[in-house]
Amino acid sequence: MPLSEALEEISISRATWYRWRNRGYGPEARRTPSGRICVRRSVLDAFKDELEAA
């Protein structure tokens, strides 16, 4: 799923995601061959479960 949709689902801004990524936190994302940043649904769901447990 596109990064923008993933960020909307977990209610954080793109700036927050970059800050988290620099600190080693947040859902893992990958860049597609076309240059888009995407997050796998399974990774996002696991991250959301982690947030709820905390």
C-alpha positions in Angstrom: 0.0 0.0 0.0 1.3 3.5 -0.7 3.0 5.2 2.3 0.4 8.0 2.3 -2.4 5.5 3.0 -0.4 3.7 5.6 0.3 7.0 7.4 -3.3 8.0 7.3 -4.3 4.6 8.8 -2.0 5.0 11.8 -2.7 8.8 12.0 0.8 10.2 11.8 2.3 12.8 9.5 5.0 12.1 6.9 7.4 14.1 9.0 6.7 11.9 12.0 7.3 8.8 9.9 10.7 10.1 8.8 11.6 10.9 12.3 10.6 7.5 13.5 12.4 5.8 10.6 15.6 7.7 11.5 15.3 6.3 15.1 14.6 2.8 13.9 10.9 2.8 14.8 7.8 2.5 12.7 6.6 0.1 10.0 9.2 -1.0 7.5 8.7 0.5 4.0 10.2 -0.3 0.7 10.8 1.7 -2.5 9.3 0.3 -5.6 11.1 0.3 -8.9 9.0 3.3 -9.9 10.3 5.2 -6.9 7.1 5.1 -4.7 7.5 4.2 -1.0 5.1 1.4 0.0 4.3 -0.6 3.2 3.2 -4.2 3.1 -0.2 -4.7 4.7 1.1 -7.5 7.0 3.9 -5.2 8.2 1.5 -2.4 8.9 -0.9 -4.7 10.7 1.9 -6.1 12.9 3.0 -2.5 13.7 -0.5 -1.5 14.7 -0.8 -4.5 16.9 2.4 -3.5 18.6 1.1 0.0 19.2 -2.1 -1.3 20.7 -0.1 -3.6 23.1 2.0 -0.8 24.4 
